[in-house]
Amino acid sequence: MSEREIFVDSKNMYCLLEDNNGNLLIEVVCGTIGLYEVKFKLNDKELESYKRLGKQSLDDLAYDVAKNTEIYLPRCEDEDD
């Protein structure tokens, strides 16, 4: 599935993407010694927060993903889909 970048925040190490179906995804760079990316579709609560608060909500989400990666791993996109 192809995605287009909506914006990249290099300071907070994440980007917001939109897939072919109009879903918004966040991709966050995680790790310290070894870096890896965690990408998943925003859920309804996260979308509502983004609509209400704008970029700040994504900054907060990216920070939480980077610090609590294991919580978000089950939501990661399967690259073969």
N, C-alpha and C positions, 0 to 999 in steps of 0.2 A: 504494500500500500504506500503510495507516495504522500508526502506531507509538504506543506509550504510553511516557511518561517513567517511568523507574524512579527516577532521581535526577538532580539538576543540581548540578554543582560550579562555582559562579560564580568562585571564587578561581582554579581551574586551567583555567577556560574550556572545560569539556566537559560532556556529559550522556550517560548510559547509557539506551538505549532498548530496547524489546522489540517485535518485529514480530508480525503475526498468526500466524506459524508458530512462535513461541517463540524465534526467534533473537535474540541480544543484539547490539546495534550500539553503537558509540561515535561521537559527533559532537563534533568538536573545532573551536574557533574558532582560525584561523591567520592569520598576516600581521602586518604592523606598521603601515604607512600605510593600506593597503587590507585590510580584514578579509574573510575568507571562511570557510565551514564545510567540513570534510572529514568525511564519514560513511561508515562501512563496518562490515560484519559481523565480529565477533570470530572469529578462527580457533581451532582446537583448542588450540593452545599458549597463546593469550591467555585462553581460557576456563579452562583448567587453572590458569593463574597466578592468575586472579581467584578461583577456588574455594579455592586454597591461601592466597593472601595478602590477599584482599579488596580494598578500595578502593585500597590503596597500589599494587597492580599497575596499576589504571586511571590513577592519577595519573602513574605512570611512563610508561605508554603514551601518554597525552595529551601529556606533555612531549616525548616522542620524535616524535610526529606533528607537533607544532608546529615542532620544530626540523628535521625531515627530511621535510617534507611530500611531496616528489617520490617518495619510496619508497612511500608509502601511496596515492597517487593512483590507481594501477591497480586498487585494491580498492574504490574508491568505488562506491556504489550508483547505478544509473541511475534517475533520478527518474521515468521513464516506466514502470518495471516495476510 
